[in-house]
Amino acid sequence: MADDTRYLCLDFVNTVSWRTRAQPTERLTSYADLVAWSQDAGVVTEHTAQRLLEGATRHPASAAAAFKRAIALREAIYRIFSAVAGGRAPELADVATLNDTLSETASRLQLAWSAGGFAWDWAGDGDSLEPMLWPVARSAAELLTASESKRVGVCPGEGCGWLFFDTSKNRSRRWCAMEDCGNRAKARRHYRRSRARNTNGAA
């Protein structure tokens, strides 16, 4: 399995769009979706993805349990980062959920010699349907324990709730994307100002 990207956990959390709406948009609705996301994110190879799908076909109950655990981990990570971004203490149950996966991650992580240097690799994933959760959990733990954790924000766009990493020098970023939620907010403010001016003019 490939090593995790630095902010993989945020990408995983954002597999739900419009979190704060009454009906969020869920991108992961099955174990197959989870495998597809994992391959797209680069945390499993095409070969591993195929093995996982074949394993899920042979062991549907195990695949369902792996999918359920993945969603529970995703939501725990979301709530932890949301709490930190809001200056609140995270729920201990959410930290425990993350730690449960981290405990397995620690036993799977190993050094591998490749192309004249060392790199992190994952050992013994041949019998597991949950290998994509290990780099996600590791990514979350590394970001939470870094000073940069304070740069994770929650988009306040109407109905959004996506997590983002603020790379601005003065930590002034507010939206998940200016061209998306930022522009919608600007358009709403412009509409309210125009409506107020028209109302006052009519009066």
N, C-alpha and C positions, 0 to 999 in steps of 0.2 A: 504494500500500500504506500502511496506517496505521502510525504510529510504534509502537515497542515499548513495552510496559509495563515498569516499572522492574525487576521481578524475573521477567521472562518466562523467563529461562533456568532458574530453579528449577521453574517450572510445566512446562517442557518435559522436564526431567530426571524429574519425577515422573509421567510417562506410563507408568512402570513401577511397579507396586505390589508390595509384599512382595519387595523386591529380594534379601533375604538368605535367602529360602526356597530349597529345592531347585528349585521350579518357580515362578518369579516370574510375576505377571500382567502381560502385555504388552498395552497399549492400542493400540499402533501396529503393525499387522501388514501394512500395505500402503501404497502411495503415497496411495490414496484416504483412508485413515485419517489420514495426515499432513496432507493438505489440509483435512480436516474439523476436525482439532485447530487448525490455523492459523486457520481462519475463526472457530471458537469463541473462540480467544484474541485475536481482533481484529487479527491481523497481516496478514491478507489480507481483501479485501472479497468479497462474494458474487460479484461480477462476475469478480474475479481467480480465485477458487476454481473457477468454471466454466471459465475459460480454461485453468487448469492441468489440470483433469480431461480436457478436450478434447485438450490437448497430450499428455497421458499416453496417451490412446487412440491418437493418431497416432504417437507415438514411445515405445513400451513399454520399449525398452532404456534410453532416457534417463531415463524415470520410475523404472525399477528402480535405475539408478545414483544418481539423486537421493535415493531412499529409503535406499539403502545408506549414502550419505554422511551423511544426516540422523541415522541411528542411530549411526554412528561418532562424529559430533559430540556427540550426546547423552551417550554413554557416556564420552567424553573429558571433557566438562564435569563429569559426575558424579564421576569419579575425581579431577579437579583440586580441586573443592570439598571432597570427602571428605578428601583429603590435607591441605588447608589447615585444615579443622576439627579434624583430628587432630594438628596441629602438625608435619606431615611435608612434605617437599619433593615437589611433583608430578612425575610422570614427564615427561621432556622430550618424549617422543613424543606425549603428550596435549596438551601446550602447542603443539606443532607442528601438531596436528590443528586446534586452535582457531585458530591463526594463519593456517592455510591459508584458512579461511573469512573471517577478518577482513581478509585482503588483498583479497578480492573485495568485501567490505563497504565498505571505504574508497573504492573506485572507484565505488560505486553511491550513496553517501550525498551528498545535496545540500540546500541551503537552498531553501525554497519560500515565497513570499509568499502569505499567505492570511488573509482577514478582518482586514486591517489589521496583521498581524504576521508574523514569520518562524516557520517550523516546519521540522523535519527531514522529508525525504521521500526516497523511493527512486527512482532514475533507471534507465531502460533495463531494466526487468524483463520486458518483453514477450516476450523470446525465451528466458527461463530457466524451468526447472521447479523451481528451488531458491530462490525469493525469500523464503520463510519462514525460511530459515537465516540470512539477513543480520541481522535484528533480534535473533534468538536469540544469535548470536555477539557482537553489539554489547552486548547486555544482560549477557552473561557477563563481557566485558572491563571494562565499566564497574563492575560489582560487585566484581570481583577487584582492581581498582586503587583502590577506595575503602576508607576506614578501616572502613566497615561490613561489609567482607568477613568480619571476625571474628565477626559475628553470625549467620553461616550455620552451622547445625548439622546433624548426621545423627541421625535418630531412632533410639534404641537399642531401640525396641520389638521384641519377638520377631518376627523375620522381616520387619520393616518396612524400615528403611534410607532412608526419604524424607528429602529435604533440606527444611529450613525456615529462615525468617528470624526471629530472636529479637528482638522489639520490646520486651521487658521492660527496665526501667530498670537492673537489676543483672545482666542477662544470665543469668537463672536458668531460662529455659525449657529443658525437657529433651525434651519429646515433640513429634511433629508436630502432635498434637491431644490435649488432655487427655481429651476425651470419647471418644477412640478408643484409641490405644495407652496413654495414661496410665491410663485406667480399667481396661484389661485388666491392666496391671502391678499396679495396686492390688488387683484381684481375685485375682491369683495370689499376691501377698504375704499377703493375708488367708487364702487357702486353706492356704498353707504354715504360717502361724502356728496356724490352727485345727487342722490335722492334727498339728502338733508338740504342742500342748496335749493333744489327745486321746490321742496316743501316750504322752506322759509320764504322763497320768492313768491310763491302762490299766496302765502299768508299776507 
